[in-house]
């Protein structure tokens, strides 16, 4: 039985990734920190896609909470391991740096970067032992080119890109690949407050992307067919930035 964990899997891109991995034959572990009804809906969609799954609530930014949740999962699956990890959890809290509250800086950075560390470090040893693993990190166009009003978000996603490249070099000999996906503007709750009409005018393809399109890319990077790709950042942004 193959297992995949998607952090922030209850909605948006995370939900689409869960469904894609289910269609690829994975038992999907859906992480969430709030709105359990949305996580339950994702689980139902995973089952409709032909596989089973389970919910695993924890806050990725809290190390002890992450370890406790994963330890509990491993105690229920002593002969199995999580071979695919999608670090998708992330939040936005935009404002210009001069007026950014301290808490908004730390919440955004900690969810992405501490979240990456807490979850990845916990799941990495079994991947190394089994000499197989796929880690896909959800970065952003903001981490590649920066966005005004998003110094915290750009810092978090830029840091995630850098750590993707570094970790890929550490674990390649054990056949564990580490890659990042950098979406542009995607139709999710996170972009619902943006001026879509104005933004579409600066996107060469003249539209926002769909979560399912991002999920297809994540699915490929998580597949055995992507075994010779590691340390890469793949943009999916409609031509907005290359």
C-alpha positions, -999 to +999 in steps of 0.1 A: +000+000+000+014+034-010+009+064+012+011+101+004+007+131+028-006+165+016-003+193+041-031+219+038-050+193+018-086+204+027-091+230+000-079+246-032-046+233-047-042+209-018-076+193-024-068+189-061-035+173-053-051+148-030-075+138-057-047+135-083-026+113-060-056+091-052-061+085-090-024+075-091-031+048-066-020+064-033-038+062+000-040+099+008-033+114+042-051+148+043-036+173+067-055+203+078-056+227+108-091+242+106-124+237+089-128+199+093-159+199+072-138+209+042-112+182+050-140+156+052-152+167+018-117+162+004-117+127+019-150+119+002-136+131-032-105+110-027-128+080-022-148+089-053-114+089-071-110+052-063-087+052-032-091+055+005-076+081+027-076+095+062-076+129+080-046+139+100-051+173+117-021+192+130-005+227+127+026+224+105+042+253+123+042+235+157+070+209+159+057+189+188+022+187+173+036+175+140+057+148+156+029+136+178+005+132+148+030+114+126+042+092+154+006+082+160+001+074+123+033+053+122+021+034+152-010+024+133+011+015+102+042-003+115+051-019+082+045+011+060+058+045+053+048+077+036+067+078+003+052+110-011+051+143+008+035+174-007+043+205+015+014+226+004+003+244+036+007+281+034-010+314+042-010+350+030-012+381+051-004+410+028+008+445+037+038+467+029+067+460+052+067+495+068+033+487+084+034+449+087+025+436+122+052+414+137+027+385+140+019+386+102+056+382+094+060+352+117+027+335+109+034+335+071+071+325+073+066+299+101+037+282+082+058+277+051+094+273+064+090+259+098+062+238+084+086+224+057+112+216+084+088+201+109+070+177+085+099+169+061+125+161+088+100+138+105+091+119+073+126+118+057+143+090+076+119+063+064+123+075+028+161+073+031+159+038+047+136+025+019+157+043-008+127+059-024+108+091-018+092+121-035+090+155-019+072+183-037+071+218-022+045+243-031+064+276-038+050+306-057+058+331-084+062+355-054+092+335-043+108+339-078+103+375-086+088+391-054+056+410-051+050+444-035+030+440-003+042+404+001+076+406+017+066+380+042+051+357+016+080+362-009+105+355+019+087+323+028+084+310-007+119+322-017+133+303+013+113+272+003+129+273-031+164+276-017+158+248+008+144+226-020+177+229-039+198+222-008+179+192+004+178+177-031+216+175-030+216+159+004+193+130-004+197+123-041+220+092-035+191+076-016+168+080-046+147+106-029+138+136-051+130+171-040+113+196-063+092+227-060+062+239-080+058+277-084+022+286-093+011+320-104-024+332-099-047+302-093-084+301-087-085+294-050-098+309-017-063+325-014-068+346-045-105+353-041-098+388-026-076+399-056-087+420-085-090+392-111-099+415-140-069+437-136-045+408-130-057+388-160-046+417-182-009+411-172-010+373-176-001+363-212-027+335-212-053+360-199-067+338-171-060+324-137-049+288-135-070+260-121-060+239-091-063+208-112-036+221-136-012+225-107-022+191-094-012+175-127+023+189-124+026+178-088+014+143-097+041+140-124+069+152-100+056+126-074+056+098-099+083+072-106+086+087-141+101+118-126+130+100-110+157+119-128+143+153-119+154+168-086+163+202-072+141+219-098+116+247-095+088+243-121+067+274-128+031+272-137+019+307-142+004+313-177+035+330-189+035+357-161+071+351-152+097+327-165 
